[in-house]
C-alpha cells in the first residue's frame, strides 16, 4: 500500500509540473528527488515489504510517510517571494590588496593551490591520526580508512573546507571552459577528480566528478535528457557496483542486480525507529537536532574535544543499536530518512514539519542557483546531493545547502565584481 501510494504521488507531482509549464530537466532537483523517492521509498517498499506487526500499524505508518511527502511538496512550492540581493559591497572596493583577485590568472592559481592544499592537509591529518605512511594509506581500502578516521573523530571542519573550495573550483572550471581555456580547465578537472578519489569516503562525490563534463554539456551546449535518463537507469547502477567493489578491495564481489537491490532497501532502520516510537521507547529530542546539534557541527573538535555527536544518523545508530560497528568490526551507520529524523523530534507532527522544511530549503536553493548561470555545475552537484538526502536527513540537506550557497556568494564577492560577460546561457533551473 505504501509503495503504490508513494509512486502515485510522485507521478502526480511530475504531471502537475508539466501542466504548470515546467520544462523537463533530468538534472533538476524537481526530477532527481522525485526519482529517488519513487525508487527508494516507493519501489523499495515493494521489493522488500516491511515487517508490520498488524494492519493497523501498517496503515498508520503509510499515512505518516504519505503525509510527510505531501508536506515536502507543499514546502517545495510554497509561494514566497525569493528576491536575492547582493547585500555586501565587493570586497575589492574595501580592501585594495584584494584587487589582485580580479586577475583571472591569480584566481586560477589560488583555487588550484586551495584544493591541492586541503587534500594534502586531510591526508596528513589521517596519516597522523592512524599512524600510517602514504603508501599504507593507498594500500588500504577506503572503507577501512573511513572506519578508523571516524573512530578517531577528527571533526567536520575539513569537510566544510572541502565543500566550500569544491564549489568555488566548479564555478571557476565553468568560467575557464566558457573562455575556451580548455587545457587549464582539463587540469582543473583532473585535480578535482583525483582529489576526491583520494579523500572521498562515499561513492557519490566520485560519480559527480566523473560526470561533471556531462553537466557542462547539458547546460551550455545542448540538453541531453534522454542520454541522462539512460545513464541514470543503466550507467549509475553499474558505476555504483564497481565503486562499491573498489571501496572494499573486492571489485567483482557483487553483481549489479544484487547491489541495486541493496541500495534501494533504505526503510528498514526507519521502520525499526517507527516501531520503537509506537512502543513508547523513543525519547524525543524536541527539536534539539535543529537548534543544538546542527549548529554544533561548525564548532571545531580542537575547541571542544568532548563535543557531542552532531550527525543525526550517527547519533541514532548509537541510540538504537548501541554501536557504530557491525559484526565484522566495520563502521556501519544506519540511515533513517527525513521521516525518521522528524519523528524523533516531535513525533508525527515532526515528520510533517521536517519534510516541509526539506521542500522549503530545496526551493530556496533552486531559486538561488537557478539565477546564476556561472553556477550551473554547482547546481548539478547540489541537485544530485539533495536527491540522495531522501535516504538520510534534512540536517544533511541544510548543511550542504548552507555551505554551497555561502561558497557561491564568496566566489562572487571575491572574484566577480560584476556579472560575468561570459554568462550567456539560459538559467540552470529551466
Backbone torsions as a table, in degrees:
resi	resn	phi	psi	omega
1	UNK	NA	-45.3	-179.3
2	UNK	-63.0	-47.6	-177.3
3	UNK	-59.2	-45.9	179.7
4	UNK	-65.2	-40.2	179.1
5	UNK	-62.1	-44.3	179.1
6	UNK	-63.4	-45.4	-177.6
7	UNK	-64.9	-38.9	178.3
8	UNK	-65.7	-39.1	178.6
9	UNK	-66.0	-40.4	179.0
10	UNK	-64.2	-46.5	179.1
11	UNK	-61.6	-42.6	179.4
12	UNK	-62.2	-37.6	178.6
13	UNK	-65.5	-43.3	179.1
14	UNK	-64.4	-39.7	177.5
15	UNK	-64.5	-41.6	179.1
16	UNK	-63.0	-40.1	177.9
17	UNK	-61.7	-43.9	179.6
18	UNK	-64.0	-40.3	179.8
19	UNK	-65.9	-28.8	178.5
20	UNK	-82.1	0.8	176.9
21	UNK	93.7	10.4	178.0
22	UNK	-69.6	131.7	178.1
23	UNK	-86.7	122.4	-175.1
24	UNK	-56.4	133.7	178.0
25	UNK	-140.4	113.3	-175.8
26	UNK	-66.5	-13.8	178.8
27	UNK	-102.8	5.9	-178.1
28	UNK	-84.2	144.3	173.8
29	UNK	-59.0	-28.5	177.5
30	UNK	-56.7	-36.6	179.1
31	UNK	-90.7	-45.8	-172.5
32	UNK	-63.9	-41.7	178.8
33	UNK	-65.9	-41.7	176.7
34	UNK	-62.6	-40.2	-179.0
35	UNK	-62.3	-46.1	-180.0
36	UNK	-71.7	-33.1	174.8
37	UNK	-63.8	-44.4	177.1
38	UNK	-58.6	-44.6	-174.5
39	UNK	-77.2	-51.5	-172.4
40	UNK	-77.7	-44.6	-176.2
41	UNK	-88.3	-44.1	-178.1
42	UNK	-77.8	-65.6	-177.8
43	UNK	-65.1	-38.1	179.4
44	UNK	-59.7	-36.2	178.7
45	UNK	-69.0	-25.6	178.1
46	UNK	-84.5	-35.9	-179.2
47	UNK	-65.2	-44.4	178.2
48	UNK	-133.6	92.1	-177.8
49	UNK	-57.7	142.7	-179.0
50	UNK	-76.1	145.4	-176.8
51	UNK	-80.9	73.4	177.6
52	UNK	-68.8	143.5	-176.9
53	UNK	-84.6	-16.8	178.6
54	UNK	-160.3	164.4	177.5
55	UNK	-64.9	-37.6	179.5
56	UNK	-60.8	-44.7	178.9
57	UNK	-64.9	-39.0	179.6
58	UNK	-63.1	-41.2	179.8
59	UNK	-65.5	-44.9	178.7
60	UNK	-60.7	-44.9	-179.9
61	UNK	-62.3	-44.2	-179.2
62	UNK	-64.4	-43.7	179.3
63	UNK	-63.7	-39.1	178.3
64	UNK	-60.7	-47.9	-178.4
65	UNK	-65.9	-44.1	-178.1
66	UNK	-68.3	-35.8	177.3
67	UNK	-67.4	-34.9	175.6
68	UNK	-65.8	-40.9	178.4
69	UNK	-64.5	-39.0	176.8
70	UNK	-63.4	-39.1	178.3
71	UNK	-65.5	-36.3	176.4
72	UNK	-60.1	-46.6	-180.0
73	UNK	-65.4	-34.4	177.1
74	UNK	-64.9	-43.4	178.1
75	UNK	-67.4	-36.9	-179.0
76	UNK	-64.6	-33.3	-177.2
77	UNK	-114.7	24.9	179.3
78	UNK	-62.9	130.0	-170.7
79	UNK	-84.2	66.7	174.9
80	UNK	-107.9	153.5	-178.3
81	UNK	-81.0	122.9	-179.9
82	UNK	-104.4	89.4	179.3
83	UNK	-107.8	115.7	-177.4
84	UNK	-103.9	127.3	179.4
85	UNK	-116.2	151.1	171.4
86	UNK	-87.3	93.2	-167.4
87	UNK	-85.0	-6.9	178.1
88	UNK	-119.1	142.6	176.9
89	UNK	-68.7	150.8	-179.6
90	UNK	-54.7	138.5	-177.2
91	UNK	-59.9	-33.8	-177.8
92	UNK	-65.8	-25.1	-179.8
93	UNK	-72.7	-22.9	-177.1
94	UNK	-101.1	-28.9	-178.0
95	UNK	-122.1	104.1	-175.4
96	UNK	-54.9	-35.5	-177.6
97	UNK	-60.0	-30.9	-177.1
98	UNK	-75.0	-2.0	176.5
99	UNK	-63.8	-22.7	176.2
100	UNK	-60.4	-27.8	-177.7
101	UNK	-67.9	-13.6	177.7
102	UNK	-74.6	-15.3	177.3
103	UNK	-79.7	122.2	-174.6
104	UNK	-62.8	-34.8	179.1
105	UNK	-65.1	-37.9	177.7
106	UNK	-67.2	-40.8	177.6
107	UNK	-58.8	-46.4	-178.8
108	UNK	-60.3	-46.1	-178.8
109	UNK	-64.1	-43.3	-179.0
110	UNK	-62.0	-44.7	-178.3
111	UNK	-69.0	-36.1	178.0
112	UNK	-65.0	-43.9	177.2
113	UNK	-65.0	-35.5	-178.4
114	UNK	-65.1	-49.6	-176.3
115	UNK	-67.9	-39.8	178.3
116	UNK	-70.5	-36.5	-179.6
117	UNK	-65.9	-44.1	-177.7
118	UNK	-71.1	-32.3	176.2
119	UNK	-67.3	-43.0	177.5
120	UNK	-61.7	-40.9	178.6
121	UNK	-61.6	-44.6	-179.9
122	UNK	-63.0	-42.7	-179.6
123	UNK	-64.8	-43.9	179.2
124	UNK	-64.5	-40.4	178.9
125	UNK	-60.8	-45.1	-179.8
126	UNK	-68.3	-41.7	178.6
127	UNK	-60.8	-40.6	179.8
128	UNK	-68.0	-43.2	-178.0
129	UNK	-67.1	-34.8	-175.5
130	UNK	-97.7	-8.9	-179.3
131	UNK	68.0	38.3	-176.5
132	UNK	-116.9	155.4	171.7
133	UNK	-86.4	169.2	178.9
134	UNK	-62.5	-39.3	178.2
135	UNK	-63.1	-38.7	177.7
136	UNK	-64.7	-39.7	179.3
137	UNK	-60.2	-42.0	-178.2
138	UNK	-72.4	-26.1	-177.8
139	UNK	-82.1	-21.8	179.1
140	UNK	-82.9	153.8	175.8
141	UNK	-74.1	156.0	179.7
142	UNK	-61.9	-34.7	179.5
143	UNK	-63.9	-39.9	178.5
144	UNK	-64.6	-44.7	-179.9
145	UNK	-63.4	-44.6	179.9
146	UNK	-60.8	-42.1	-179.2
147	UNK	-62.0	-45.8	-177.4
148	UNK	-71.0	-40.2	179.4
149	UNK	-65.4	-41.2	178.5
150	UNK	-62.7	-37.0	177.7
151	UNK	-65.3	-37.7	178.2
152	UNK	-67.9	-25.5	177.7
153	UNK	65.5	61.6	-175.4
154	UNK	-79.7	-4.4	175.4
155	UNK	91.8	171.9	-173.8
156	UNK	-98.9	-7.3	-175.9
157	UNK	-57.8	-45.1	177.3
158	UNK	-59.9	-36.0	178.9
159	UNK	-64.7	-41.5	178.4
160	UNK	-60.0	-44.9	-179.6
161	UNK	-63.4	-42.7	-180.0
162	UNK	-62.6	-43.7	179.1
163	UNK	-57.9	-49.6	-175.5
164	UNK	-64.8	-45.6	-179.0
165	UNK	-66.8	-37.9	179.1
166	UNK	-59.5	-45.5	179.4
167	UNK	-61.1	-43.8	-179.2
168	UNK	-66.5	-37.5	177.1
169	UNK	-65.2	-40.2	179.4
170	UNK	-63.3	-42.3	177.4
171	UNK	-63.0	-43.2	-178.6
172	UNK	-67.5	-36.6	177.4
173	UNK	-61.9	-42.8	176.9
174	UNK	-60.0	-45.1	-178.5
175	UNK	-66.5	-36.8	176.1
176	UNK	-61.4	-43.5	179.7
177	UNK	-66.2	-39.2	178.3
178	UNK	-65.9	-28.1	177.9
179	UNK	-89.4	3.2	177.8
180	UNK	66.3	27.7	172.5
181	UNK	-89.5	69.6	-169.7
182	UNK	-68.1	-37.2	-178.8
183	UNK	-65.0	-45.9	179.0
184	UNK	-65.8	-40.5	179.0
185	UNK	-62.1	-40.7	178.2
186	UNK	-64.0	-40.3	176.9
187	UNK	-61.8	-42.2	176.4
188	UNK	-59.2	-45.5	-177.8
189	UNK	-63.1	-42.7	179.2
190	UNK	-63.5	-44.8	179.9
191	UNK	-61.4	-43.6	-179.9
192	UNK	-63.1	-45.7	-178.0
193	UNK	-66.3	-46.3	179.1
194	UNK	-62.8	-38.1	179.0
195	UNK	-59.3	-44.8	-179.3
196	UNK	-72.4	-30.5	174.8
197	UNK	-63.5	-31.5	-178.3
198	UNK	-79.9	-34.0	-170.4
199	UNK	-116.0	-16.5	-174.0
200	UNK	-68.7	135.3	177.3
201	UNK	-103.0	-2.6	174.7
202	UNK	-128.7	169.0	-175.0
203	UNK	-85.0	-24.7	-173.4
204	UNK	-59.2	-48.7	-179.7
205	UNK	-59.4	-36.0	179.0
206	UNK	-66.6	-44.2	177.4
207	UNK	-61.5	-39.1	179.4
208	UNK	-63.7	-45.1	179.4
209	UNK	-62.8	-44.1	-178.4
210	UNK	-64.8	-32.0	-176.5
211	UNK	-96.2	2.4	-178.7
212	UNK	-56.1	-39.2	177.8
213	UNK	-59.1	-34.8	177.6
214	UNK	-63.6	-39.1	179.6
215	UNK	-64.1	-42.3	179.4
216	UNK	-63.4	-45.3	179.8
217	UNK	-62.5	-41.8	-177.4
218	UNK	-61.8	-40.8	-173.9
219	UNK	-90.9	-25.1	-173.9
220	UNK	-109.8	-21.8	-175.4
221	UNK	-113.9	-62.8	-178.4
222	UNK	-157.1	137.7	178.1
223	UNK	-66.8	131.9	-177.4
224	UNK	-124.8	53.4	-175.3
225	UNK	-60.2	-40.6	-178.6
226	UNK	-64.7	-44.1	178.2
227	UNK	-62.9	-39.6	-179.7
228	UNK	-66.7	-36.4	177.0
229	UNK	-65.0	-40.5	176.6
230	UNK	-63.2	-43.9	178.6
231	UNK	-62.0	-38.0	-179.2
232	UNK	-69.5	-40.4	-175.3
233	UNK	-84.6	-29.7	-175.0
234	UNK	-114.9	-52.6	-174.5
235	UNK	-68.3	-40.9	-176.9
236	UNK	-61.9	-46.1	178.2
237	UNK	-60.4	-38.3	178.3
238	UNK	-65.0	-45.6	-179.3
239	UNK	-63.7	-41.8	178.8
240	UNK	-62.3	-40.5	178.7
241	UNK	-62.8	-46.1	-179.9
242	UNK	-65.3	-41.8	179.6
243	UNK	-67.5	-35.6	176.4
244	UNK	-62.8	-42.6	176.6
245	UNK	-64.0	-39.9	179.0
246	UNK	-64.5	-40.2	179.8
247	UNK	-62.4	-32.2	-174.2
248	UNK	-103.7	9.8	-176.8
249	UNK	55.9	34.9	178.0
250	UNK	-143.7	76.7	-166.9
251	UNK	-58.0	-37.5	-174.9
252	UNK	-116.3	35.9	-178.3
253	UNK	-78.2	-19.3	-177.9
254	UNK	-127.4	149.6	167.7
255	UNK	-86.8	163.2	-179.6
256	UNK	-62.8	-41.4	-178.5
257	UNK	-65.0	-41.4	178.7
258	UNK	-63.1	-43.0	-178.2
259	UNK	-68.2	-37.4	-178.8
260	UNK	-64.8	-43.2	177.7
261	UNK	-62.6	-42.7	-179.6
262	UNK	-63.5	-36.0	-176.6
263	UNK	-72.1	-31.0	-175.5
264	UNK	-90.3	-3.8	177.0
265	UNK	-89.7	92.7	-175.9
266	UNK	-121.3	0.9	-172.0
267	UNK	-94.1	-9.8	-173.2
268	UNK	-61.8	-50.9	-177.5
269	UNK	-65.8	-39.3	176.5
270	UNK	-61.4	-41.5	-179.4
271	UNK	-67.3	-36.3	175.3
272	UNK	-61.6	-42.9	177.3
273	UNK	-62.7	-41.3	179.2
274	UNK	-61.2	-44.6	-179.3
275	UNK	-65.0	-37.5	175.9
276	UNK	-64.7	-37.6	178.3
277	UNK	-65.2	-45.2	179.3
278	UNK	-61.7	-36.6	179.9
279	UNK	-76.5	-8.8	179.2
280	UNK	82.0	16.8	-177.3
281	UNK	-100.8	6.8	178.6
282	UNK	-102.2	124.7	176.8
283	UNK	-89.4	113.9	-176.9
284	UNK	-65.6	148.8	179.0
285	UNK	-88.3	-12.0	178.3
286	UNK	51.3	47.4	173.6
287	UNK	85.9	2.5	-178.4
288	UNK	-61.3	-26.7	177.7
289	UNK	-63.1	-27.8	-179.0
290	UNK	-86.2	-51.6	-169.3
291	UNK	-94.7	-13.3	-176.2
292	UNK	-119.1	-63.2	-173.6
293	UNK	-66.9	-43.0	-177.4
294	UNK	-63.4	-48.1	176.8
295	UNK	-61.4	-30.6	-179.7
296	UNK	-66.6	-17.0	178.0
297	UNK	-55.7	-33.5	-175.1
298	UNK	-87.4	2.2	176.2
299	UNK	-90.0	118.8	-177.9
300	UNK	-64.0	146.0	175.9
301	UNK	-59.9	-30.3	-179.1
302	UNK	-63.4	-27.7	179.5
303	UNK	-88.8	-23.5	-178.8
304	UNK	-145.0	89.5	-174.9
305	UNK	-63.3	-30.3	-177.8
306	UNK	-98.0	23.7	-179.6
307	UNK	-56.5	133.1	179.8
308	UNK	-66.1	161.8	179.9
309	UNK	-66.9	120.0	-175.1
310	UNK	-92.6	-25.2	-179.1
311	UNK	-70.5	127.1	-179.0
312	UNK	-61.0	-45.6	-176.9
313	UNK	-61.6	-45.7	-179.1
314	UNK	-66.0	-42.9	-177.9
315	UNK	-61.7	-44.5	-176.2
316	UNK	-84.6	-17.0	167.4
317	UNK	-64.4	-42.8	176.6
318	UNK	-65.1	-42.4	-177.5
319	UNK	-63.8	-41.2	-174.2
320	UNK	-88.8	-36.5	-172.0
321	UNK	-114.1	-5.6	172.6
322	UNK	82.5	-12.7	-177.1
323	UNK	-161.2	157.8	174.3
324	UNK	-90.6	-1.8	-176.2
325	UNK	-99.2	139.6	174.6
326	UNK	-88.9	-170.3	-176.9
327	UNK	-67.0	-19.5	178.6
328	UNK	-93.7	3.8	179.6
329	UNK	80.6	14.1	179.5
330	UNK	-100.5	152.5	176.6
331	UNK	-62.4	128.5	178.8
332	UNK	-138.1	95.3	-178.8
333	UNK	-92.5	123.0	179.9
334	UNK	-80.7	150.8	175.2
335	UNK	-113.4	144.0	-171.4
336	UNK	-120.3	2.5	-179.4
337	UNK	66.4	161.4	176.3
338	UNK	-60.3	-25.3	177.0
339	UNK	-65.0	-47.4	179.1
340	UNK	-66.2	-38.3	178.3
341	UNK	-60.6	-45.1	179.2
342	UNK	-69.7	-36.4	179.9
343	UNK	-57.8	-39.7	-177.7
344	UNK	-72.1	-21.2	-178.7
345	UNK	-80.9	-58.1	-174.3
346	UNK	-135.8	26.0	-179.3
347	UNK	72.0	-145.2	-177.4
348	UNK	-56.6	-46.8	179.8
349	UNK	-60.9	-35.7	179.5
350	UNK	-61.8	-37.9	177.7
351	UNK	-63.4	-43.2	179.4
352	UNK	-64.7	-45.4	-179.8
353	UNK	-63.3	-41.3	-177.4
354	UNK	-64.2	-42.3	178.8
355	UNK	-70.1	-33.2	174.5
356	UNK	-62.2	-42.4	177.7
357	UNK	-63.9	-36.6	176.6
358	UNK	-56.0	-51.4	-179.5
359	UNK	-65.9	-38.6	-178.6
360	UNK	-65.2	-46.0	179.1
361	UNK	-63.3	-44.1	-179.5
362	UNK	-63.8	-40.8	179.1
363	UNK	-61.3	-44.2	179.3
364	UNK	-62.5	-44.0	-179.3
365	UNK	-64.6	-38.7	178.2
366	UNK	-60.1	-44.7	-179.6
367	UNK	-67.0	-41.1	-178.7
368	UNK	-65.0	-52.0	-176.7
369	UNK	-76.9	-31.6	-177.9
370	UNK	-65.7	-23.1	179.3
371	UNK	-92.0	8.8	-177.9
372	UNK	-125.9	91.1	-177.9
373	UNK	-57.6	-32.5	-179.6
374	UNK	-67.7	-12.4	-179.6
375	UNK	-104.2	21.9	-176.9
376	UNK	-61.8	-39.1	179.2
377	UNK	-71.4	-32.8	173.2
378	UNK	-64.0	-41.8	179.3
379	UNK	-59.7	-39.1	178.3
380	UNK	-64.9	-49.2	178.5
381	UNK	-57.8	-45.5	-177.2
382	UNK	-65.5	-41.3	-178.3
383	UNK	-59.8	-44.5	179.9
384	UNK	-66.5	-45.2	179.4
385	UNK	-62.3	-42.7	179.8
386	UNK	-60.5	-36.6	178.6
387	UNK	-68.7	-38.0	-178.5
388	UNK	-68.4	-20.4	-179.7
389	UNK	-73.7	-3.0	171.1
390	UNK	-59.4	-28.6	-178.4
391	UNK	-95.9	-5.6	-175.9
392	UNK	-117.1	-89.7	-172.3
393	UNK	-162.5	158.8	172.2
394	UNK	-71.0	-29.3	176.0
395	UNK	-57.0	-44.7	178.6
396	UNK	-65.3	-39.2	178.1
397	UNK	-63.6	-45.9	-178.9
398	UNK	-63.9	-42.0	178.7
399	UNK	-60.1	-49.2	-179.2
400	UNK	-65.7	-43.0	-179.4
401	UNK	-61.3	-46.4	-179.8
402	UNK	-59.5	-47.7	-177.9
403	UNK	-66.5	-40.8	-179.5
404	UNK	-65.0	-44.7	-177.8
405	UNK	-69.7	-38.4	176.4
406	UNK	-64.2	-40.6	-179.7
407	UNK	-65.5	-40.5	177.0
408	UNK	-62.4	-45.5	179.1
409	UNK	-62.2	-40.6	178.9
410	UNK	-61.8	-44.1	179.6
411	UNK	-61.6	-44.3	-179.6
412	UNK	-64.8	-40.7	-177.7
413	UNK	-69.4	-34.0	-175.7
414	UNK	-91.0	-43.3	-169.6
415	UNK	-107.1	-15.2	-175.2
416	UNK	-128.1	92.4	-177.7
417	UNK	-73.1	-20.0	177.9
418	UNK	-149.1	164.7	179.7
419	UNK	-52.6	132.9	-175.6
420	UNK	-68.1	140.5	-178.4
421	UNK	-69.1	-19.0	-178.3
422	UNK	-86.1	0.7	-179.4
423	UNK	-80.0	88.9	-175.4
424	UNK	-121.9	0.6	-176.1
425	UNK	-93.9	171.2	-178.8
426	UNK	-72.5	168.3	178.4
427	UNK	-62.7	146.9	-178.7
428	UNK	-60.5	-40.2	-168.5
429	UNK	-83.7	6.7	-178.4
430	UNK	-67.7	NA	NA
